[in-house]
């Protein structure tokens, strides 16, 4: 039987340090990727299906902020709905 008296040597300590860094690097990377995936999926579908009503929502926001007046809002909304039906 081989006895090593608890002395791993230089390569043993180097391997232990590298495996420690690799382990925690994988764990941290997995957490960051999971957080990014969950964050992007929740932002992607705000307000229902993507792309549905997007232009009307932007127009309503501009009207709510006061960037456009009532007549311009109704004219643009009518034009959007007419172009969608064509």
N, C-alpha and C positions, 0 to 999 in steps of 0.2 A: 504494500500500500504506500501511496505517496502522501507525505505530510509536507505542507508548505508553511506552517507556523504563522498563518495570517498575513504573510507578505505577498501582495499581488504583483509587485514589481511596477515599473513605469508603464508598461503596456496595459496592465490590468487597470490601473487608475485612469489612463487615457481612454480606454474603452468604456469604463464606467461613466466618466464625464461626458463622453460623446453620446452614450445611450440616454443619459439624463436629459441633455439638451434636446435630443431628437424626440424623446417622449413628450416633453413639455411643449416643444414646438408644434408637434402634431395636435396636441390637445388645444392649444391656443388658436391655431389655424382653423380647427373644426368649429370652435365657438364663434370666431369671427365670421366664417363663411355661413354658418347657420343664422347668425344675427342679420347679415346682409340679405340672405334669401328671404327671411321672414319679413324684413323691412320693405324690400322691393315688392314682394307679392301683395302686401297690404296697401301699398301706394298705387299699384297698377290698376286695381279695380274699384277705386273710390267712385261712388256714384253709379254703380251698376256695370254694365258691359263696357269695355274700352272702345272709345270712338263713337259711341251712341250719344247724341246730344252734346257733343263737345263744343261745337261752335255756338250753339244756343246758350250753353253755360257761360262761355267767355263773354258773349254779348250781354247776358244778364248781369254778370259781374261788372262790366264796364258801365252799364246803366246804373247799377247800385252805387258805384263809386262817384257817379256824376260826370263821367267823361263824355257821355252822349246824352242828348235830351230825349224826350218822349217820342217826338215825331221821327227822329233818326232811328231810335230803337225799333219802333213798329215797322218802319220801312225796311230796315235790314233783316228783321225777323221774318217779314213776309217774303223777302227775296231768298232767304235761306230755305224756308219751307217750300217755296216754289221750285227752287233748284233741286231739292231733295226729291220732289215728286216727279220731276222730269226725267 
